[in-house]
């Protein structure tokens, strides 16, 4: 057995221990990850910008003695910049854009000892819950390559699930960490708003909808990585309360007897697939067997108001993103450089007034208070991550005369994940269920504000009770 085989499904913490004990070198780990990429990426199309030479050079040099010294990693090709490597946002408009500096998040990843071996596939500007950009082509789900990985962090999730790397960068505007985690059968935590900084280029994105973190194979990797990257940078507009202790110390700690409210009913007038409902019911039973107080409830909110407000912020965000990148690159945006949905969103978003945008933000803030009150009887709320099991590739394609159809279709998929984005709450998708077709179906847990510690304690307990680390997709390294 080669080192590539031995480390393919070893988590990042275990790989880092091999380096620390001198049993392998960082360069050997990197070469093993490159070999795995070359083996499975032709089927998956998860890695769209290889950084193999950059990774080899870094692995052969002096590395910081961080928690993940020498561990191979992938960076989602949306938002986080790595100096000297193109950052496309999966858009033809930025096909040749190369930033000249690292974002604060990337600098902290490097300081943790991680070695980025490539950029991962995503939807254009992270808009859709799929990873099928025209620039790179579709990313394929390793459990069934005719299906979507989810998105927008689909390349990252597919690579982790298939064993290319043990964890990968991801970000989340409406569920883009948790959706692909559910579709690919891995762990995905969306931290509290502003837990990771967007410095130095951005204060926040769309009034706090977006967060940065990762998808991982294990709970402990997610916690340890968040320890390495979290915290404010000078000039950040706001920041949540710091954790009481390192997140890694929460993993394995007794979660106590938690009050868990659950529902498998969508707050939208749309059905939840039986597989997703079953995943929630099975997970609720597991939580009850572990000694938690579990009770059913319904999410009663004005989802029409939320949908309108969320859409306005999203549309304005598309216009803002393109305008900001035009300023950075000095390029003039042209319609043919963008996918039809993105350009249509830009056109509509550009026509919204400042007061339209602020009214939408106010509406989301008001609904955040309603949700906080509805969730207050519980320590954690359990729901489906998304309303369907992994869906076919092309599920969000739209005809030329109605480019917004894909976005409308997406809204029915994400009613549970989007709640955390405008409330700022931490939430995680945990892979505890596989359906009769052998496909993963995640369960989402939403915690209280700044309550990642409670989520990590529960996640570790669930991981121990119903392990998923040894499950292997049909396409794997």
N, C-alpha and C positions, 0 to 999 in steps of 0.2 A: 504494500500500500504506500502510495506517495504522500508527501506532506500535504499536497493539495487535497487528497482524499481525506486525510486525517483531520484536517482543520475546517473542512467545508461546512460542517454544521456545529462547529464549536463556537460558543458565543465570544463576544469581544473581551469580556473579563478573563475567560480561560486562555484566550490567545495571548493577552497581555502578560499573564502569569508565565507562559512559556518563555517569553522574551526576558522577563525579569529573572527567571531561574537560569537563563543562558542556554536553554534547550534548543531554541531556534533564534535566528536573527531577524530583525525587521525586514531585511531584504528577502529572506526566504519566505516570510509570510506574504510579502507583496508579490513575489513571483508565483506563489501558489494561487493567490487571488486572480492574478492575470491569466493563469492557465485555466481557471474555472470560468472566467469571463469568455475566453476564446472558445471554450467548450460549449457553453449554453447560450451565449448571447445571440448567435445566428438564429436560434429559434424564438428567443424572447424579445430581442431589440430593446433591452432595458438600459444598456450603456450606450449613449449616443455621442459622447466626446471622450474617447480614451485619453488618459493622462499617464500612460505607462512609463514613459521616459522621465517625466516629472516625478513620478512616484519612486522610481528606482533611484534617482539622484538623491531624493530626500531620505530614502531608507538607508542609503549608503553613508549618509553624513551623521552629524551629531543631532540627536533628537532630544526634546525636553523629556524629563523623567516624569511624565504625567501618568494618569490612570490607565491610558490606552496606548502606551508607548509601543510603536511598531505595528499597530493594528490597521489593516486596510479598510477603507471607507469610501463611500460614494457621496457626491454632492448633487442634490437635485438641481437641474438646470433652470431654476427660477429663483430670482432675487439674490441669493447669497453669492457674493463675488469672490473670486480667487484670482489674485494678481497674475496677469500673463496668460490666462486661459479664457477662451471665449465664453461668454454668458449670453445665450440666445433668448432666454425665456420661451423657448420652443417656438420662436417666431421668425419668419423670413426677414422681418424688419431688422433684426439684430444678429443675423447669421454670421457676420464678421466682427461683431463688437467684442473687444477685449479690454476688460477693466484693468487699471494700473495699480489697484490696491486690494487688499483683503477687507472684507466686511469684518466687523467685530466678532460675529459668530464664527467665521472661518478662522480668525486669529486664535480664538479660544479652543476651537477644535484642534488646531495645530499644536497649541500649548499643551493639550492633553496627550499629545504624542500620536494622534491619528495621522494616517497617510492616505490622502485622497488619490484613488487610482482612476477616477473618471467622473463624468457628469451623467446623471440619470434622466431618462425620458419623462415627459410630463405633457399635459395639455397646454396649448398656447396661453401664456400668462396665467396658467393655473385656473382657468375659468370653469372648465367642465369636470365632472366626476368620472373622467376617463382619461387615458393617456394615448391619444391618437392624433398627434399634430401632423399637419401637412408637411412640415419641415422634415420630420424624422420618420414618419410612418408610425403605425400602431405598435404599442407594447403589448405583448401577449402574456396571458395568465399562465404561470407554470403548472397549475392544476389541470387546466384544459386550455390549450392554446387558441381555441376558437372564441374564448371568452375574454372580457375586459379585465384588466388589473384593478379597475377603479381608478380614481384620480383625485386630485391631480398628481399626487406623488406616486404614480403607478410604477415608474421605472425603479424607484428606490425599493418599493415593496416587493416587486417581482424578483429583484436581485437578492434581497434578504431571504425571501421564501425559497429561492432556488439554491441558496448556499454560496453565492458569489462572494458576498461580504456578510458579516454578522449584524451590521446595522448601517443605516444610511440616513443622510439628512432628508428632512421633509418639512413642509410648511402647510398652513391650514387656514383657509378663508371661509369655508363653509362645511368643512369635513375632510379636507384633502390629506390629512394624516390618517384619520380613522377609517375613511371609506376604503382606501386600498389595503389597509391593515385587515379589514374584514374580508375583502375579496381574495386576499392572498394568504390568509391564515397565520398572521403574525401579530405582534403586540404594537399598538400605536397610541401614544399619549399626547394629547393636546394640552400643553401647560396653561396655567393662568395667564390672562392677558399681560403682556409686557414682561413676562418672566425672563425671556431672552431678548437682548437688545437688538435693534435694527441699525445701530450706529455703524459707520459715521454718516451714512447718506440719507437716512430716513428716521423720523421720530416715531411715527406709527403709520399704519396702512389702513385706509378707509375707516378712520375713527376707531381703530382697535379691533377690527374684525380678524386680522391676520396675526398668527403666532408662528414662531419657528421652533422646531425640535427635530424629531427623528422617528423612524420606524425601526424596531429591534426584534431580535429573536427571543430575548428574555426580558423579564421585568427588571432584573438587577442592572442590565446594560442601560436601560432607559433612565433609571434613577442615577446611576453613576455619571452618565453623559450630561444629564441636566445639572448635576453638581458642578461639572466642569465648565459649563457654558453660561449658567444663569447669573443674573446680577446686572445692575444698571451700568451704563456708560455715562460719562459726563455729558450733560445736556439732554438726557432723555426726558420726555415730557411727563412721564409718570412711571411708577414702578410698584408692584404689589409688595406686601410685607415679606421680609426675608423668611426663609424656613427656620423653624426652631432648631433644627439639627440637620446634618446632611441627609439628602433624600435616600442615599444608599443605606443609611442606618434604619430607615423605615422598612426596608425589605427584610422580611423574616420576623419583624416585630409583631406582637399580638395586636390585631386590629380592634380587639374588644368586641362587645356585642353591638353591632351597628344596626341602626334603623334604616332599612332599605325599602323604598317605595318602587314599585315596578308597574310598567304598562307595556302592552304589545299593540296598543291601538294608536294609530296615527292621529295627530291633532289636525291633520288635513282631511277633507272628505275623499280619502283615497285608501285603498286596502293595503294591508301589510301582508306580504307573502306568507303562507303557512309555515315555510321553513324558518323564516325570521321570527315569527311568533313562537314557534316551538323552541327556538334557541333561547328566547327570553324565559319561557316557562321552565325549561330545563335548568337554566342558570339560576332562576329564583329558587327552585327546589334545592340546588346545590348550596346556595347561600344559607337557606334555612337549615340544611343538614349540618352546616358549619357553626350553627348557634346564633345566627343573626335573626333579628326581628324583621320579617318580610311581609309586606302588605301591598295589595293592588290599589292603584288609584288611576285617575284619568288626567291628562294634561288639558285643562280647559283654558284656552287663550284665544284671542282674536287673531287668528292666523291670516286672515285677509289683510289686516292692518300690517302685520309683520311682513307678509310677502311683498306688499307694496313698498314699504319702507326699505326692506332689505334690497329689493330690486333697484330702487333709486340710488342707494349707496353703491351697489355693485356696478350700475351703469356709469355713474359719475366716476367710480374708481377706474373703469376701463379708459375713460377719456383722460383722466389725470395721469394714469400710467403711461399712455402713449405720448402725451404732451411732455411729461418729465423725461422720458427716454429720448425724445426728439431733441430736447435741450441738451442732454448729456452727450449725445452722439453728433449733434449738429446736422442731422439728417431731416429731411422733410417727409413726413409720413404720406405714403401713397396707398390707395385702396388695394392694389394688387399685391402689396407686401404683407397683407394680413388675411387671416381666415374670415369668411363672410360674417360669422357670428361676432368676432372681435370688432370688426369694422362697424357693424351695425350698432353694437353697444357703444362704441366710441361716438358715433353720430348722434345717437339718442342722448347719451350722457353729456355731450357738449352743449345740448340745448337746455339742460336743467339749470335753473338759476341757483345762486348761492343760498337763497332762502329755501328753495326746494330741497337742497341737500341737508341743510340744517334742520328743517322740519322732519326729514326722514330720520336723522340721527336722534332727534328728540323723541320720535315715536318709538324707536328701538330702545332708548333709555327707559321710557315709560313702561314698555313691555318687559324690560329686564326686571323692574321692580315687581311686576305682577308675577313673573316666573319665580323670583326669589321668595316671594310670599308663598306661592304654591308648593315650592320645594322645601320650605322651612321645617316641616315636621320630620324630615328625613336627613340622615347624614349623607346618603348617597341615593341617586335615582338611577334605576336600571331600565333600559329601553333597548329595542333593536338599534344596531348601529345605522343600518340603512333598511329600506323597506323591501329589498329584493336580495336573493342570493346573487352570486356573480352573474352579470348579464352579458349578452353577446357583444362582440365587437360591432361597432357601428350603431349602437343603441341611441346615440345622441346626434346622428347625422340628420341634416335638415335640408329641405328642398331650397333651391336658389331664391324662390319667391317668398320664403318664410324662414330666414336664417335664425330667428329666435326660438324656433320649435325645439331645438336641442336643450336650450336653457329652461324652457317650460317643462319639458320631460324630466330634466334634472331636479326640478323643485319637488316632484313627487318622491324622489329617491332620498332626499336629504332633510326631511322635517325634523328629525331628532338631532342630527349633528349640528345643524345651523343654530340651534338654541344656544349652544355653548359659545358660538362665535360672537353674537351680539351681546350676550350677558357677560362675557369674559371669563366664564367658569372653566375650570379644568375638567377634562373628560378623556376617557380611554376606551378603545375597542380591544376586547380580550377574546382570543380565539378558543372558545370552549365548546364549539359545536360544529360538526360536519353533517351535511344532509345525506340523503340516500344515494345521491349521485357522487358522493365523495368530495363535495365542494365545501370550503370553509364558510361559516356564517358567524360573524362577530356579534358580541353583546356589548352594548355601550353602558358605561357607568359614568355619571356626571356628579362631580363633587361640589363642595362649597367653595366660595371664593378663597384662593390661596390654599386650597385643601389638597394639594398633590400628595402630601404625606399619607393621608387617609387612603387615597386611591392606591398608592404603592403598597401599603400594608395589606389591603384587601386583595390586590392583584397577585401578590406573592403567595398569599394563602390559597387563592384559586389555582394558581400555577402548580402549587404542590398537590392540591387535591385532584386536579384534572390536567395533567401535564400535556403540553402540545409540542415540546421541543423536538421530539423524535419523529413527528409526522413528516413525510416526504412527498412533495408533489411529483407528478409524472415527469416533469422536466427539472432535473436537479443535477448539480455538479458532482 
